[in-house]
Amino acid sequence: MLDLGRLRALHAVARHGSVGAAASALGYTASAVSQQIAKLERETRTTLLERRGRGVALTDAAHLLAATADQVLKLVEQAEVTLEEQRGAAVGELRVGAFATAARGVLPAALVALARDHPALDVRLFETDPPQGLDAVARGELDLAVTHDWVNAPLAVPDGVSRVRLGEDFADVLLPAGHPLADREALVPADLAGERWICQPEGTVCHDWLVNTFRGAGLEPDLAYRVAEYETQLALLASGVGVALVPRLGRGALPDAVRAVAFTPTPTRRVFAVWRTQATRRPAVAATVAALRGCWGDRVTA
């Protein structure tokens, strides 16, 4: 009989294209994934991975087995959902992804509530950007994710994935306290023409929103400092470097040397919980969604 864990390892390599990427998705080391595949090769008496330069490639047999593994893993999930539904309690392990400011601003309270109300539920949290979290849910690598998109830059939801809106989050323009615009009540894109922006790296939802907003106003923002961590962005601002657009969720108190000014049109991002539709009946998913919605009103903001 084929080992389910080894099939899962092969399936992850097929999905992600490398042993290292599969290991990251599964939460294992690359060595552990390689060992699982080696055992599966011995078990099936078939070569599954071939060396290609510095990496590996799946053989034809491995592609066939990975496709079968995909079907098997879906059946296993259906069985787990059915059993958990029968028990009527949120139990077992639940892998949850969340973007950084949600992990900081709403997940702590939700995790405390789940531990209090569902002590048999083992929640594992992974920080992930919205597009990657959404894809991981669709692939079955995460059970649930907290994602976001901007009103003018919606995030497409794959087939087989359900979502519920948790709420809306707003962003402000942050400037050094000594900036000439720091005492304004509100700003529009034209006010910030020529400013040097601190922004998220290219390919992130926040980066794309900023670029789309200014291009929509006929302006090209000068993206001088591409920094993923908001704490680093605040440190730059406090030093008098650049301007930034920073959401309120998870932001916390600003340094004395930084000012927040409203932006028009108001930057609004929608925050969602997403999960695979076939897991909707799973009590662990329902309990986690309920906890997130219940804690949204007490979220940590600016």
N, C-alpha and C positions, 0 to 999 in steps of 0.2 A: 504494500500500500504506500502511495506517495505521501510524504510528509508535508503537511499544510504550511508550516513555517518556511520550508525550502521553496515551495511553490510561490509563496508570497515574495520571497527574495528575488526569484527569477522574474516574476511579474513586475516588480519595482524596477529592476534593471531594464526590462523591455520598455517600461513607461518613460523612464528618465534618461536612458541612453548611456549610462555609465554606472559602475559599481559605487563610486563616490557619491553621486547624486542620489542613487537608490538608498544608500546608507543614511544620508541626511533626511530623506523623506520618512524612513522607517524609524529613525532615532537610534540606529545601530552604528557601530564602527564599520569602515570599509572592509577590514579584515574579517569581521563576523559575517558580512554578506558573502564575501568570497568563500568562506568556509561552508556556508549553507549551500552555495551553488556547487562546490566541489563534492559535497556529500550527495547532492541530487544527481550529479553526473555518475557517481558510483552506483547510486540506487537505480538509475535508468540504463546504465551501461552505454551512455550516449555523451558525446562531446557537445556541450552547450555554449561555451564561450571560447572564442578564438582571439589570440593576440593580434592587434592592429596598431602598429606603432607603439605609442605610449598607453593606448587604451585597449579596450576589448570590444568585440562585436558578437552578436548572437548568431548562432548557426541557424540553418533552416529548421532543424529539429527543435531548437530552443524557441523559435518564433511560434511554431505549432503548439508547443507545450505551454508557452506564455498565454496564448489565446484561450487554451483550455483552462488554465489557472484563473483567468479573468472570470470565466463562467462559474468555476468552483467557488471563488471568493464571494461572488454575488449570492450564490445559493447559501453559503455559510452565513452571510449577513442576514439573509431572509430568515434563516432558522434561529439566529440569535434574537432577532426582533420578535419573532413569534413566541419564543420561550419567555423573553422578558415581559412581553405583553400579557402572557398567561399569569406570570407571577404578580403583575400589576404594580411592581415597585421599580424605582430607579436604582439599578444595581450594576455592578461590573465597571469596566474601564470606558471612559469617554474621552476621546482626543479632541480638544478644542483649540482652534487657531484664532488669533486676534491681532489686528494691527496695533502698533506700539501705543498710541494714545488711548485706545480702548482698553488695552491690557493694563494700563496705568490708571485710567479714569473710571472704569466701570467693573472690570473683572474682579478686583479684590473683594468688593462687597458681594458680588454674585457668588464667588467661591465660598465665602463665609456662610452665606445663606444655604448653599447646597450642602456644605458639610454639616450644618445644623439640622436641616430638614431631611436629608437623604444620606445618612452616614455610610450606607453600603455602596455609594457611588464613588468611584475613583476617577476624578477629573485630572487629566494631564493637559497642561497649557503650553502652546507653542506660539511664539511671536512670528507673524507672517504678514506681508503686505496683502492688500485686498485681492488683487488678481491671482496671486499664488495661492491664497487661502481658498478662494472660490474653486480653483482648479483642483486643489488637494481634496476638497469635499467631493467634487464630481468623480474623482478617481478612487475614492474610498480610503484615502490616506488620513483624512480627518473626518470625524463624525459630525462636527459642527464648526462653523467659523463666524466671527464677527467681522463684517466687511463694511466698506463705505464707498460711495461715489458722490460726485458733485452734480448739482441739478443740471448744469450744462455739459456734463461729461458722464453720462450714465454708463454703468458697468453691465455688460451683457451677462445674463444668467444662463448657464448651459441647460440643455434638456435633462430632465430627471432631478433637478435641484429646486427645492422650495425655499422661500424666504419670507420673513416678516420684518417690517420696519420697526426698529426700536425707538427711533426719534430723529431729530435733526440737530446738527452741530453747526456753529457759526465760527467764522474766522475774522480776525482783525489784522490791520497793518501794524506791525511793530517797528518802532524807530528808536534810535538812540535819543535820550532825553534832550540832548543839545541840538537835535535836528531842527531846521527851520519850520518843518511841518508838524512837529511833535505836539503843539498846542491846538491844532485844528480839531474841530468837532467831527468832521468827516472828510474823506478824500475820495476822488474819482480817479480812474486810470490816467487821465491827462495830467493830474497833479504830480504823478510819479514818473513821468517820462524822463528818461536819462538817469534814473536812480540805478545803483548797483544792487542787484537782488541776491539775497541768501535764499536758496530754495532746495527742495528735495532733489535727489538725483534723477536724471532722465529715465523715463519709463515708469515712474510712479504716478499714482492718480493725482497727487497734489501738484507735482511738476506740470503735468499736462493741463490741469485746470488753470494754473497761473498763465501759461503760454497762450491757451485758447482765449482767456479773458482779455488779455492785452491785445492779441491779434484781432479780436473782434472789435476792439476800439481803434484799430488802425495803427497800433503801436507794437514795437518789438522789444520785449523786456531784455535788459542786460543781465543775464544769469551769471554773475561773477563768482559766486560761492555756492557750490553744490554740496550740501551737508545733510546727511540722513537724520542725525539726532537733533531733536529740538533743543536739548540742553546746550549743545554746541552752538546752535543758532543764537540762543539767548546770550551765550558768552561773547560771541562776536558783536552782537548788538550793544551789549553793555560796555564793550570796548570802543564803541563809536563806529563800528564797521557795518555798512550795508543797511538795507531795509528788508523786511520779511513779511510774509503772510502766514500767520500761525493760527490753527484752530484752537478753540477754547477747551475742548475735551482733553482732560489730562494735563492741561498746561500748568495749572497751579499759579502761585503768586509770581509776579514779575519782579525782576531786580529793580532797585530804585533808579538805575540808570537807563531803564527802558520804558517807553510809553506805548500804550495801545490806542489806536485811532480807528474809528469805524470806517468801513469801506463801502462804497456804493457803486454798483448793486451789491447787496449784502452777500458775501460768499457763504453759501449754504451747502453742507454735505449731508447726505442721508445715510444713516447707520442701520445696517441690517444684521439679523442672524440668518444664516443659510445652512441647510442640511439636505441630505439626499431624500427625495420624496418617498422612497420606499421605507425609510426609517421614521416616517412621521408618527407611526403608532408606537414607537419605542418610548417607554416611560422616561428613560434617561434624557432623551432629546427634548421631550415635552417639559420636563422639570427644569432643564437648563434654560430653555427659551423663556419659561415663566420667571425664572430667577433674574435673567438679564432684563426682561421688561419691568420687573418689579423694582430693580435697582437703578433703572435709568433716571428716575426722578432725583436720586441722591448722588448722581455722578459727580466726580471731581472735575471742576472747570477752572476758569481763571479766577 
